[in-house]
Amino acid sequence: MTRIVKEPEERRNELIYIAEALFIEKGYEYTTVEEIVTKAQVAKGTFYHYFKSKSDLLDALLDQYIEEINEFMEDTVLMEGVDAVEKIVRILRFFGEYRNNHDRFISYLHEERNAHLHLKVEKKFVPVFVHPFADILEQGIKQGLFNINYPTEAALAVVTLSVEFGTTHQFYMDVGIERTVEAALDIFERIVGAKPGTFLNSFRRDKNG
């Protein structure tokens, strides 16, 4: 049988993809490196060429999530001709859709039994996203849209709430993505000192447009 040779990045991503599926199916704690390499049809040495441990692989998986989201946020920050309100609505809608697209694994991460993984996610995600949100809030202050004195601290509050809204599985499942986003927008208006209905009206225009 001819051995299939894959590019290093392709092989690494395949291991991450397989591990993610196993984490969902069996749980992170109950998934072994042996099971990952067996399903990937590679030797253990190949696994350890890319990852120091199973925990290292989990970090790589979360880093992939962060990279995808951060790229979107940075692109949004740099958009010309778009005011700060529209940018925040765009990002929050993206968060909701991203949560929906990765529902199974994100739901698993935030089950009560995985509190340590939930904390790991927050520690990795929140610091990365505060700076771009702060940039948008500062833009909003200059445009007269927001009334806040501490944009970085307000950004921290917004990002933390975004993570919580996007990952609280039972609440999300009960009320749905649209209501979750609308509730978040109402709360964010209060945090940044925007006029009532500012975010929600923009969100509805974006939805209907």
Secondary structure, DSSP 8 states (H G I E B T S, - for coil): -------HHHHHHHHHHHHHHHHHHH-TTT--HHHHHHHHT--HHHHHHH-SSHHHHHHHHHHHHHHHHHHHHHHHHT-TT--HHHHHHHHHHHHHHHHHHTHHHHHHHTSGGGHHHHHHHHHHHHHHHHHHHHHHHHHHHHTT----S-HHHHHHHHHHHHHHHHH-HHHHHHHHHHHHHHHHHHHHHHHHT--TTHHHHHHHHHHH-
